[in-house]
Amino acid sequence: MSLIDKTSWQELRKHAVETGNSHLSQLLAEDSNRFDHFSLHQGSLLLDYSKQRITGKTVELLCSLARECDLNAWIEKLFSGDAINASENRAALHTALRLPADSSLSLNGEDIVQGIHETLGRMQQIVERIHAGQWRGYSGRPIKTIVNIGVGGSDLGPFMASKALSDWGMPAAHKLEIYFVSTMDGSQLVDHLDDMNPATTLFIISSKSFTTIDTLSNANTALQWLRQASGAEDEVLYRRHFIGISAAADKMAAWGIAPNSRLQLWDWIGGRYSMWSAIGLPIALEIGMPNFRRMLDGAHAMDLHFRSERFEQNLPVMLAMIGIWNINFLNIRAHAILPYDGRLSHLPSYLEQLEMESNGKSVSRDGEAIDYNTCPILWGEIGPNAQHAFYQLLHQGTESVMCDFVVPALRYQDNGNPDLQNQQTLTLANCLAQSRILALGDSVIDSDETAPVFKRYRGNQPSTTLLMDELNPYSFGQLIALYEHKVFVQSVIWNINPFDQWGVELGKQMATTLIDPLTRHDRATRFDPSTNGLLGWILDQQERDT
């Protein structure tokens, strides 16, 4: 049966017609206990969705739809290791990366938990050795600078987490300079090379396949830089200045990574779900292995909640189903991620990949073209910056946008600096004020009816607020696992596979067909007229420059 033919879907369509014109100002005025009715708490997280355009009946129908789509069965498949990534015939077991050491999970006859914790143990040895100054470069001096070379999930996750948890970094005596390099044009790497000492710099090459051209191009540039600076034998450079993280041990070996410098991935880890694995080595180097394990514990706590709690009390399920309501029944197809904490500056870009690469699909698991909307367009920015950028559109534009506000309740409480504490108060006030005005419009302003039309705010923009007690490794793990499971729930409802990304592959393949004409200055008109014209113009500029 098609999704749109399901009974709950049809009931939700009728319900949307009946309630679609209700303004949030009306919904909030009618129920003084609306926050209690439409908020959930788990561990360090509070999920408030009382400013969504929903009623109790909306929640009831959404949960009925989830049951009609067999969500419980799919959750069990996810955690049990079924090959739910059907197009690649693989499990998707990022949740296993967070399992305690005394757990067990069999995949193809092997208990994978043992291997996971062996890799965590090897990570810990590497982290402790580097922090202790015992990992030394070609000159015998200890490593002081780390450069993570990766792209996509091998960059966005570690980069985002390292920034988010910077307050939990190592003491000054063990502090490292950590950089992240992802651009294939080399601009990020070149910017850093002039400021780094090759004798004390270690490169982490993160690539699941160890064939990603962006990553290997940067790695080769790094190797050449070391060669020119050191005059050392390649064997010394590979052993002392490179760590490889990949599911392809043979390709790491072929490139030159020393056996003791290789960390394992598995084919059942998707790139955008991999920061919990050895891909998270830069995070562990930033915050220490005990705090990295606390991050895993926070994610595991959310896993347990997601797997066991009934839908109406389940944070990932409710976050996902409210998104379904907005996208498929209220026709809201834009989603803004608005963290009110500078440490979460890279959360929007991380979630852009997590959601749009996972659920940006138009073909069902059954191979049929679908006739309903799936993933919305995500974008975002730190809230205070966004207020001076695109909030104008949110408040007075023509687009309906759903917003996620993310903020910690506590910061600087033990700092003793009243100025910083006042800044946290100002941040919280702005976050709460913006979500309030988006919901209520200018009805919150005295004498609003006398204002000229260009100063009016229509309101009725739905938003969810995610409050953390404070931003620490545990609550951060909860937060990211919450969004991972939200994405999975929506994929189940839409009947799509969130764990492949074939839409990414064609562009990579096409790029290889253009390398040869650019290298050989071949003007053969083998492509479309537009590409031929662009190629010719580029070759003209290059020839003029020689």
VEXDREN-2710 file (C-alpha; in Angstrom, 1 decimal):
% VEXDREN-2710
k/r/px/py/pz
1/MET/0.0/0.0/0.0
2/SER/1.3/3.5/-0.9
3/LEU/2.0/5.8/2.0
4/ILE/-0.6/8.3/0.9
5/ASP/-3.3/5.5/0.9
6/LYS/-2.7/4.6/4.5
7/THR/-5.6/5.3/6.8
8/SER/-3.6/7.5/9.2
9/TRP/-2.2/9.6/6.3
10/GLN/-5.8/10.3/5.0
11/GLU/-6.9/11.2/8.5
12/LEU/-4.0/13.6/8.8
13/ARG/-4.9/15.2/5.5
14/LYS/-8.4/15.9/6.8
15/HIS/-7.1/17.1/10.1
16/ALA/-4.7/19.5/8.4
17/VAL/-7.7/21.0/6.4
18/GLU/-9.6/21.4/9.7
19/THR/-6.8/22.9/11.8
20/GLY/-4.5/24.4/9.2
21/ASN/-5.8/27.9/9.7
22/SER/-5.4/27.8/13.4
23/HIS/-2.8/30.5/14.5
24/LEU/-0.2/29.6/17.1
25/SER/-1.4/32.7/19.1
26/GLN/-4.8/31.0/19.4
27/LEU/-3.4/27.6/20.3
28/LEU/-1.2/29.0/23.0
29/ALA/-4.0/31.2/24.4
30/GLU/-6.4/28.3/24.6
31/ASP/-4.3/26.1/26.8
32/SER/-2.3/27.5/29.8
33/ASN/-0.8/24.1/30.2
34/ARG/0.3/23.7/26.6
35/PHE/4.0/23.5/27.6
36/ASP/3.3/20.6/29.9
37/HIS/1.2/18.8/27.2
38/PHE/3.8/19.3/24.4
39/SER/7.3/18.9/25.9
40/LEU/9.4/15.9/26.8
41/HIS/12.5/15.5/29.0
42/GLN/15.1/12.8/28.8
43/GLY/18.4/12.9/30.6
44/SER/20.0/16.3/30.0
45/LEU/17.6/17.3/27.1
46/LEU/14.3/19.1/27.1
47/LEU/12.3/19.0/23.9
48/ASP/9.7/21.7/23.7
49/TYR/7.3/21.5/20.7
50/SER/4.5/23.6/22.2
51/LYS/5.1/26.2/19.5
52/GLN/4.3/23.8/16.8
53/ARG/1.0/24.0/15.0
54/ILE/-0.4/20.9/16.6
55/THR/-3.1/19.7/18.9
56/GLY/-3.5/16.5/21.0
57/LYS/-5.3/14.9/18.0
58/THR/-2.4/15.8/15.7
59/VAL/0.0/13.8/18.0
60/GLU/-2.5/10.9/18.2
61/LEU/-2.8/10.7/14.4
62/LEU/1.0/11.1/13.9
63/CYS/1.7/8.2/16.3
64/SER/-1.0/6.1/14.5
65/LEU/0.8/6.8/11.2
66/ALA/4.1/5.6/12.8
67/ARG/2.5/2.4/14.0
68/GLU/0.8/1.9/10.6
69/CYS/4.3/2.2/9.0
70/ASP/5.7/-0.5/11.4
71/LEU/8.1/1.9/13.0
72/ASN/8.7/-0.4/16.0
73/ALA/9.7/-3.2/13.7
74/TRP/12.1/-1.0/11.8
75/ILE/13.7/0.3/15.0
76/GLU/14.4/-3.3/16.0
77/LYS/15.9/-4.0/12.6
78/LEU/18.2/-1.0/13.0
79/PHE/19.5/-2.1/16.4
80/SER/19.7/-5.8/15.5
81/GLY/21.9/-5.5/12.5
82/ASP/19.5/-6.3/9.7
83/ALA/20.7/-5.3/6.3
84/ILE/18.4/-2.2/6.2
85/ASN/20.8/-0.5/3.8
86/ALA/19.2/-2.6/1.1
87/SER/20.9/-1.0/-2.0
88/GLU/24.3/-1.9/-0.5
89/ASN/23.1/-5.0/1.4
90/ARG/24.6/-3.8/4.6
91/ALA/23.5/-3.2/8.2
92/ALA/23.6/0.4/9.6
93/LEU/25.0/-0.2/13.1
94/HIS/26.4/3.2/14.2
95/THR/24.4/2.5/17.4
96/ALA/26.7/-0.4/18.1
97/LEU/29.6/2.0/18.3
98/ARG/28.1/3.3/21.6
99/LEU/27.4/-0.1/23.2
100/PRO/29.1/-0.7/26.6
101/ALA/32.0/-3.2/26.6
102/ASP/30.0/-5.9/28.4
103/SER/27.3/-5.9/25.6
104/SER/27.2/-8.3/22.7
105/LEU/25.8/-8.0/19.2
106/SER/26.3/-10.7/16.6
107/LEU/26.7/-9.8/12.9
108/ASN/27.4/-12.5/10.4
109/GLY/28.3/-14.8/13.2
110/GLU/30.8/-12.4/14.9
111/ASP/30.4/-10.5/18.1
112/ILE/31.2/-7.0/16.8
113/VAL/31.3/-5.3/20.2
114/GLN/34.6/-6.9/21.0
115/GLY/36.2/-5.4/17.8
116/ILE/34.6/-2.0/18.5
117/HIS/36.2/-1.8/22.0
118/GLU/39.5/-3.1/20.7
119/THR/39.6/-0.2/18.4
120/LEU/38.6/2.2/21.2
121/GLY/41.4/0.8/23.2
122/ARG/43.9/1.4/20.3
123/MET/42.5/5.0/20.0
124/GLN/43.1/5.5/23.7
125/GLN/46.7/4.3/23.4
126/ILE/47.3/6.7/20.5
127/VAL/45.6/9.6/22.4
128/GLU/47.5/9.1/25.6
129/ARG/50.8/8.6/23.8
130/ILE/50.4/11.9/21.9
131/HIS/49.2/13.8/25.0
132/ALA/52.2/12.5/26.9
133/GLY/54.6/13.8/24.2
134/GLN/55.7/10.3/23.4
135/TRP/54.7/10.3/19.7
136/ARG/57.6/12.0/18.0
137/GLY/58.2/13.3/14.6
138/TYR/61.2/12.7/12.3
139/SER/63.5/15.1/14.4
140/GLY/62.6/13.4/17.7
141/ARG/60.5/16.3/18.9
142/PRO/57.0/15.5/20.2
143/ILE/53.9/16.0/18.1
144/LYS/52.1/19.3/18.8
145/THR/49.9/19.8/15.7
146/ILE/47.2/17.5/14.3
147/VAL/45.7/17.9/10.9
148/ASN/42.6/15.9/10.1
149/ILE/42.3/15.2/6.4
150/GLY/38.8/14.0/5.4
151/VAL/35.7/15.1/3.6
152/GLY/32.0/14.7/4.3
153/GLY/31.3/12.7/7.4
154/SER/35.1/12.3/8.0
155/ASP/35.3/16.1/8.4
156/LEU/32.0/17.6/9.4
157/GLY/31.3/15.3/12.4
158/PRO/34.8/15.6/14.0
159/PHE/35.1/19.3/13.2
160/MET/31.6/20.1/14.6
161/ALA/32.2/18.0/17.8
162/SER/35.7/19.3/18.5
163/LYS/34.4/22.9/18.3
164/ALA/31.3/22.1/20.4
165/LEU/33.3/20.5/23.2
166/SER/36.2/22.9/23.2
167/ASP/35.5/23.9/26.8
168/TRP/36.2/20.3/27.7
169/GLY/39.6/20.3/26.0
170/MET/42.8/19.1/27.5
171/PRO/44.9/21.1/30.0
172/ALA/47.4/23.5/28.6
173/ALA/50.3/21.1/29.1
174/HIS/48.7/18.6/26.8
175/LYS/46.8/21.0/24.4
176/LEU/47.3/20.4/20.7
177/GLU/46.7/22.6/17.7
178/ILE/44.1/20.7/15.7
179/TYR/43.1/21.7/12.1
180/PHE/40.6/20.2/9.7
181/VAL/41.2/20.1/6.0
182/SER/38.6/19.0/3.4
183/THR/38.6/21.1/0.3
184/MET/40.0/19.4/-2.8
185/ASP/41.5/22.7/-4.1
186/GLY/44.1/22.6/-1.3
187/SER/43.3/26.1/-0.1
188/GLN/42.7/25.0/3.5
189/LEU/45.9/23.0/3.7
190/VAL/48.0/25.7/2.1
191/ASP/46.7/28.2/4.6
192/HIS/47.9/26.0/7.4
193/LEU/51.2/24.8/6.1
194/ASP/53.0/28.1/6.5
195/ASP/52.1/28.2/10.2
196/MET/53.0/24.6/11.0
197/ASN/56.3/23.0/12.0
198/PRO/56.7/19.9/9.9
199/ALA/58.8/18.2/12.6
200/THR/55.9/18.3/15.1
201/THR/52.9/17.8/12.8
202/LEU/50.8/14.6/12.5
203/PHE/48.3/14.0/9.7
204/ILE/45.2/11.9/10.2
205/ILE/43.9/10.6/6.9
206/SER/40.2/9.6/7.3
207/SER/38.5/7.8/4.4
208/LYS/36.2/4.8/4.6
209/SER/37.3/3.6/1.2
210/PHE/40.7/5.2/1.1
211/THR/40.0/6.1/-2.5
212/THR/38.4/9.6/-2.0
213/ILE/40.2/11.8/-4.4
214/ASP/39.7/15.0/-2.3
215/THR/41.3/13.4/0.7
216/LEU/44.2/11.6/-1.0
217/SER/45.1/14.8/-3.0
218/ASN/45.5/16.7/0.3
219/ALA/47.4/13.7/1.8
220/ASN/49.8/13.6/-1.1
221/THR/50.4/17.4/-0.7
222/ALA/51.1/16.9/3.0
223/LEU/53.6/14.1/2.2
224/GLN/55.4/16.2/-0.3
225/TRP/55.6/19.1/2.2
226/LEU/57.2/16.7/4.8
227/ARG/59.7/15.4/2.2
228/GLN/60.9/18.8/1.2
229/ALA/61.1/20.0/4.8
230/SER/62.8/17.0/6.4
231/GLY/64.9/15.2/3.9
232/ALA/63.9/12.1/5.9
233/GLU/63.2/8.6/4.4
234/ASP/59.6/8.0/3.4
235/GLU/59.4/5.1/5.8
236/VAL/60.1/7.5/8.7
237/LEU/57.6/10.0/7.5
238/TYR/54.8/7.5/7.0
239/ARG/55.4/5.9/10.5
240/ARG/55.8/9.1/12.5
241/HIS/53.6/11.6/10.7
242/PHE/50.5/9.7/9.4
243/ILE/47.6/7.9/10.9
244/GLY/45.1/6.2/8.6
245/ILE/41.4/5.5/9.5
246/SER/39.6/3.3/6.9
247/ALA/37.7/0.1/6.2
248/ALA/40.3/-0.7/3.5
249/ALA/43.4/-1.8/5.3
250/ASP/45.0/-2.9/2.1
251/LYS/44.7/0.5/0.5
252/MET/46.1/2.2/3.7
253/ALA/49.1/-0.2/3.4
254/ALA/49.5/0.5/-0.3
255/TRP/49.6/4.3/0.3
256/GLY/52.2/3.8/3.0
257/ILE/50.4/3.9/6.4
258/ALA/52.4/1.9/8.9
259/PRO/50.6/-1.1/10.5
260/ASN/50.6/0.4/14.0
261/SER/49.2/3.7/12.6
262/ARG/46.0/2.2/11.1
263/LEU/42.6/2.3/12.8
264/GLN/39.7/0.2/11.6
265/LEU/36.3/1.1/10.3
266/TRP/33.6/-1.3/9.2
267/ASP/31.4/-1.3/6.1
268/TRP/28.3/-1.1/8.3
269/ILE/29.2/2.5/9.4
270/GLY/28.0/5.2/7.1
271/GLY/30.3/8.3/6.8
272/ARG/27.8/10.8/8.2
273/TYR/27.2/8.4/11.2
274/SER/30.9/7.7/11.9
275/MET/32.1/10.3/14.4
276/TRP/31.5/7.7/17.2
277/SER/34.1/5.5/15.6
278/ALA/37.9/5.9/15.1
279/ILE/36.8/8.8/12.8
280/GLY/36.3/10.6/16.1
281/LEU/40.1/10.4/16.9
282/PRO/40.5/14.3/16.5
283/ILE/37.6/14.7/19.0
284/ALA/39.4/12.4/21.5
285/LEU/42.6/14.3/20.9
286/GLU/40.8/17.6/21.7
287/ILE/38.9/16.5/24.8
288/GLY/40.7/13.3/26.0
289/MET/39.5/9.7/25.8
290/PRO/37.4/9.8/29.1
291/ASN/35.3/12.6/27.7
292/PHE/35.0/10.9/24.3
293/ARG/33.6/7.9/26.2
294/ARG/31.2/10.2/28.0
295/MET/30.0/11.4/24.6
296/LEU/29.4/7.8/23.6
297/ASP/27.5/7.2/26.9
298/GLY/25.2/10.1/26.1
299/ALA/24.4/8.8/22.7
300/HIS/23.8/5.3/24.1
301/ALA/21.4/6.7/26.6
302/MET/19.4/8.2/23.7
303/ASP/19.6/4.9/21.9
304/LEU/18.0/3.1/24.9
305/HIS/15.3/5.8/25.1
306/PHE/14.5/5.6/21.4
307/ARG/14.4/1.8/21.4
308/SER/12.2/1.4/24.5
309/GLU/10.0/4.4/25.0
310/ARG/6.4/4.6/23.6
311/PHE/6.0/6.9/20.7
312/GLU/4.1/9.7/22.5
313/GLN/7.0/10.0/25.1
314/ASN/9.8/9.3/22.6
315/LEU/12.0/12.4/21.8
316/PRO/13.3/11.2/18.4
317/VAL/9.9/9.9/17.3
318/MET/8.1/13.1/18.3
319/LEU/10.8/15.4/16.7
320/ALA/10.5/13.3/13.5
321/MET/6.8/13.1/13.3
322/ILE/6.3/16.8/13.9
323/GLY/8.6/17.3/10.9
324/ILE/6.4/14.9/8.9
325/TRP/3.4/17.0/9.9
326/ASN/5.0/20.3/8.8
327/ILE/6.5/18.9/5.5
328/ASN/3.7/16.7/4.3
329/PHE/0.6/18.2/5.7
330/LEU/1.3/21.9/6.3
331/ASN/3.6/22.2/3.1
332/ILE/6.5/23.7/5.0
333/ARG/9.6/22.7/3.2
334/ALA/12.3/24.9/4.7
335/HIS/14.0/24.1/8.0
336/ALA/16.3/26.5/9.9
337/ILE/18.7/25.2/12.5
338/LEU/19.4/28.0/15.0
339/PRO/21.9/27.2/17.8
340/TYR/22.3/29.9/20.4
341/ASP/25.8/29.0/21.5
342/GLY/28.9/29.8/19.5
343/ARG/30.4/26.4/20.3
344/LEU/27.6/24.9/18.2
345/SER/28.5/27.0/15.1
346/HIS/29.0/23.9/12.9
347/LEU/25.9/22.1/14.0
348/PRO/23.8/23.5/11.0
349/SER/26.3/22.2/8.4
350/TYR/26.6/18.9/10.2
351/LEU/22.8/18.5/10.1
352/GLU/22.6/19.6/6.5
353/GLN/24.6/16.5/5.6
354/LEU/23.0/14.2/8.1
355/GLU/19.5/15.0/6.9
356/MET/19.7/16.0/3.2
357/GLU/22.2/13.3/2.2
358/SER/20.2/10.7/4.1
359/ASN/16.7/11.6/3.2
360/GLY/17.1/13.6/0.0
361/LYS/15.5/10.8/-2.0
362/SER/12.7/10.5/-4.5
363/VAL/12.6/6.7/-4.9
364/SER/11.1/4.4/-2.4
365/ARG/12.8/1.3/-0.9
366/ASP/10.7/-0.6/-3.5
367/GLY/12.3/1.2/-6.4
368/GLU/9.2/3.3/-7.1
369/ALA/9.1/7.0/-7.7
370/ILE/7.3/8.7/-4.8
371/ASP/4.6/11.3/-5.0
372/TYR/5.1/13.1/-1.7
373/ASN/7.7/15.4/-0.3
374/THR/10.6/14.0/1.6
375/CYS/13.6/15.9/3.2
376/PRO/13.2/19.7/3.4
377/ILE/16.0/22.2/2.6
378/LEU/18.1/22.7/5.8
379/TRP/20.2/25.7/6.5
380/GLY/21.2/27.6/9.6
381/GLU/23.6/29.8/11.6
382/ILE/24.4/30.8/15.1
383/GLY/21.2/32.5/16.3
384/PRO/22.6/36.0/17.1
385/ASN/24.3/36.1/13.7
386/ALA/21.2/34.8/12.0
387/GLN/19.1/37.5/13.6
388/HIS/21.1/40.0/11.6
389/ALA/21.0/37.9/8.4
390/PHE/17.9/35.9/7.5
391/TYR/15.5/36.4/10.4
392/GLN/14.0/39.2/8.3
393/LEU/12.7/36.4/6.0
394/LEU/11.5/34.4/9.0
395/HIS/9.5/37.2/10.4
396/GLN/8.2/39.1/7.4
397/GLY/9.0/37.0/4.3
398/THR/6.6/34.9/2.2
399/GLU/8.1/31.5/3.1
400/SER/6.8/29.3/5.9
401/VAL/9.8/27.9/7.8
402/MET/10.1/25.5/10.7
403/CYS/12.9/26.3/13.1
404/ASP/14.9/24.4/15.7
405/PHE/16.3/26.5/18.5
406/VAL/19.2/24.8/20.3
407/VAL/20.6/26.3/23.5
408/PRO/22.1/25.2/26.9
409/ALA/20.4/26.6/30.0
410/LEU/23.6/26.9/31.9
411/ARG/27.0/28.4/31.0
412/TYR/29.6/30.3/33.0
413/GLN/27.8/29.5/36.2
414/ASP/31.1/28.4/37.8
415/ASN/33.2/31.0/36.0
416/GLY/32.8/33.8/38.6
417/ASN/32.8/36.4/35.8
418/PRO/29.6/38.4/36.0
419/ASP/30.1/39.9/32.5
420/LEU/30.1/36.4/30.9
421/GLN/27.1/35.3/33.0
422/ASN/25.3/38.4/31.8
423/GLN/26.1/37.4/28.2
424/GLN/24.6/34.0/28.8
425/THR/21.4/35.7/30.1
426/LEU/21.3/37.9/27.0
427/THR/21.7/34.8/24.8
428/LEU/18.9/33.0/26.5
429/ALA/16.6/36.0/26.4
430/ASN/17.2/36.4/22.6
431/CYS/16.5/32.7/22.0
432/LEU/13.3/32.7/23.9
433/ALA/12.2/36.1/22.4
434/GLN/12.8/35.0/18.8
435/SER/10.8/31.8/19.1
436/ARG/8.0/33.7/20.9
437/ILE/7.7/36.4/18.1
438/LEU/7.9/33.7/15.4
439/ALA/4.9/32.0/17.0
440/LEU/2.8/34.9/18.1
441/GLY/3.8/37.7/15.7
442/ASP/3.2/41.3/16.7
443/SER/0.3/40.4/19.0
444/VAL/3.0/40.4/21.7
445/ILE/3.6/44.1/21.1
446/ASP/1.5/46.8/22.8
447/SER/-0.6/48.8/20.4
448/ASP/0.5/46.6/17.6
449/GLU/-2.7/47.4/15.5
450/THR/-1.6/51.0/15.2
451/ALA/1.8/50.1/13.6
452/PRO/2.3/50.7/9.9
453/VAL/2.0/47.6/7.7
454/PHE/5.7/47.3/7.1
455/LYS/6.3/46.9/10.9
456/ARG/3.8/44.1/11.3
457/TYR/4.7/40.5/12.1
458/ARG/2.4/37.8/11.0
459/GLY/3.8/35.1/13.3
460/ASN/2.6/31.5/13.1
461/GLN/6.0/30.2/12.2
462/PRO/6.4/26.8/14.0
463/SER/9.5/26.1/16.1
464/THR/10.9/23.5/18.4
465/THR/13.3/24.4/21.2
466/LEU/15.9/21.9/22.4
467/LEU/17.3/22.9/25.8
468/MET/20.3/21.2/27.3
469/ASP/21.1/21.5/31.0
470/GLU/24.6/22.4/29.9
471/LEU/26.7/21.6/26.8
472/ASN/29.0/18.8/27.9
473/PRO/30.2/15.6/26.2
474/TYR/27.2/13.6/27.6
475/SER/24.5/16.0/26.6
476/PHE/26.2/16.5/23.2
477/GLY/26.1/12.8/22.6
478/GLN/22.4/12.8/23.4
479/LEU/21.7/15.7/21.1
480/ILE/23.5/14.2/18.0
481/ALA/21.9/10.7/18.6
482/LEU/18.5/12.4/18.9
483/TYR/18.9/13.9/15.4
484/GLU/20.3/10.7/13.9
485/HIS/17.2/8.8/15.1
486/LYS/14.9/11.5/13.9
487/VAL/16.3/11.1/10.4
488/PHE/15.8/7.3/10.6
489/VAL/12.1/7.7/11.8
490/GLN/11.3/10.0/8.9
491/SER/13.0/7.6/6.4
492/VAL/10.7/4.8/7.7
493/ILE/7.6/6.9/7.2
494/TRP/8.7/8.0/3.7
495/ASN/9.7/4.4/2.9
496/ILE/13.2/5.4/1.7
497/ASN/16.7/4.2/2.4
498/PRO/18.6/6.8/4.5
499/PHE/21.9/5.0/4.5
500/ASP/23.0/5.2/0.9
501/GLN/23.9/8.3/-1.2
502/TRP/24.0/7.4/-4.8
503/GLY/23.2/11.0/-5.7
504/VAL/26.7/11.9/-4.6
505/GLU/28.4/9.3/-6.8
506/LEU/27.5/10.5/-10.3
507/GLY/29.2/13.9/-9.8
508/LYS/32.4/12.2/-8.8
509/GLN/32.3/9.9/-11.9
510/MET/31.7/12.8/-14.2
511/ALA/34.6/14.8/-12.7
512/THR/37.0/12.0/-13.7
513/THR/35.9/12.3/-17.4
514/LEU/36.9/16.0/-17.3
515/ILE/40.3/15.6/-15.8
516/ASP/41.9/14.3/-19.0
517/PRO/40.7/17.2/-21.3
518/LEU/41.8/19.7/-18.7
519/THR/45.2/18.1/-18.4
520/ARG/45.8/17.5/-22.1
521/HIS/44.2/20.7/-23.2
522/ASP/41.9/18.6/-25.3
523/ARG/39.2/20.8/-27.0
524/ALA/37.2/17.9/-28.4
525/THR/33.5/18.8/-28.2
526/ARG/32.5/15.6/-26.4
527/PHE/30.3/17.1/-23.8
528/ASP/27.1/19.3/-23.8
529/PRO/27.4/22.8/-25.3
530/SER/27.6/24.6/-22.0
531/THR/30.3/22.4/-20.6
532/ASN/32.2/22.5/-23.9
533/GLY/32.1/26.3/-23.7
534/LEU/33.3/26.5/-20.1
535/LEU/36.1/24.0/-20.8
536/GLY/37.2/26.1/-23.8
537/TRP/37.2/29.3/-21.9
538/ILE/39.3/27.7/-19.1
539/LEU/41.8/26.4/-21.6
540/ASP/42.1/29.8/-23.2
541/GLN/43.0/31.4/-19.9
542/GLN/45.5/28.7/-19.1
543/GLU/47.2/29.0/-22.6
544/ARG/47.4/32.8/-22.3
545/ASP/49.1/32.4/-18.9
546/THR/51.8/30.2/-20.3
END
